[in-house]
Amino acid sequence: EVQLVESGGGLVQPGGSLKLSCAASGFTFSGSAMHWVRQASGKGLEWVGRIRSKANSYATAYAASVKGRFTISRDDSKNTAYLQMNSLKTEDTAVYYCTSLKSSGYYFNYWGQGTLVTVSS
Amino acid sequence: DIQMTQSPSSLSASVGDRVTITCQASQDISNYLNWYQQKPGKAPKLLIYDASNLETGVPSRFSGSGSGTDFTFTISSLQPEDIATYYCQQYDNLPPTFGQGTKVEIK
């Protein structure tokens, strides 16, 4: 059974930092690009960024709204992806989902349950 | 960035009705168009990939069509369990972008 389990969400003050984790099982994590997508309460889905596999040099890409503040990494030995969020703003408040891109495909086939990040003083 | 314009933003239909949602891309995205279903408090779930391919395990009442800039998602016979918000999403270019969503309710 495929599972993606996010953790690390919580309440943080503006300007603070938080690191989310996404633990994967049930599929070939090391060969998959991992993405983060967020959703503010009552709003739509917004892509945050991605990290590709080792075969693709662990290349990262980010949405303009988070570039320079967020960093995505992965540890294939632990089947885990990470989202380091620095200089957090109130507008970063959202549920953060990790999702995997289908190998040789262009769609998100597996999703985690999401973890809530609240940025507030 | 490629803009995805989805319509309608919400709809109300009766059980058994045919439901259609459209999605228009701001530029040609070939068939790199996917549809997701999201129920309240849950993660999105892939239903249709590459515009018209049904994901394994998804009921056949769901279908998709289109290419280029204009796409359609159809529920052939609406069921109570289909109450959700549906999103289109393109992956022709980074960043992947989503439509604003269509909330489907039962009349």
Contacts between the chains, C-beta under 8 A, distances in Angstrom:
chain1	res1	chain2	res2	distance
A	35	B	96	7.6
A	37	B	44	7.9
A	44	B	87	6.8
A	44	B	98	5.8
A	44	B	99	7.6
A	44	B	100	5.1
A	44	B	101	5.0
A	45	B	36	7.9
A	45	B	38	7.9
A	45	B	44	6.7
A	45	B	87	5.9
A	45	B	89	7.5
A	45	B	98	4.4
A	45	B	101	7.7
A	46	B	98	7.4
A	47	B	95	5.0
A	47	B	96	4.8
A	47	B	97	6.9
A	47	B	98	7.4
A	61	B	94	5.4
A	61	B	95	7.4
A	63	B	95	5.5
A	64	B	95	8.0
A	97	B	43	5.6
A	97	B	44	7.5
A	99	B	44	8.0
A	102	B	49	7.4
A	105	B	49	6.8
A	105	B	50	7.8
A	106	B	32	5.0
A	106	B	34	7.6
A	106	B	49	7.7
A	106	B	50	7.2
A	106	B	91	3.9
A	106	B	92	7.7
A	107	B	34	4.4
A	107	B	46	6.0
A	107	B	49	4.1
A	107	B	50	7.2
A	107	B	89	7.7
A	107	B	91	6.5
A	108	B	34	7.4
A	108	B	36	7.6
A	108	B	44	7.5
A	108	B	46	6.4
A	108	B	89	7.6
A	109	B	46	5.6
A	109	B	49	7.9
A	109	B	55	7.5
A	111	B	43	4.0
A	111	B	44	5.8
A	111	B	45	7.2
A	112	B	43	6.4
A	113	B	42	7.8
A	113	B	43	5.8
A	114	B	43	5.8
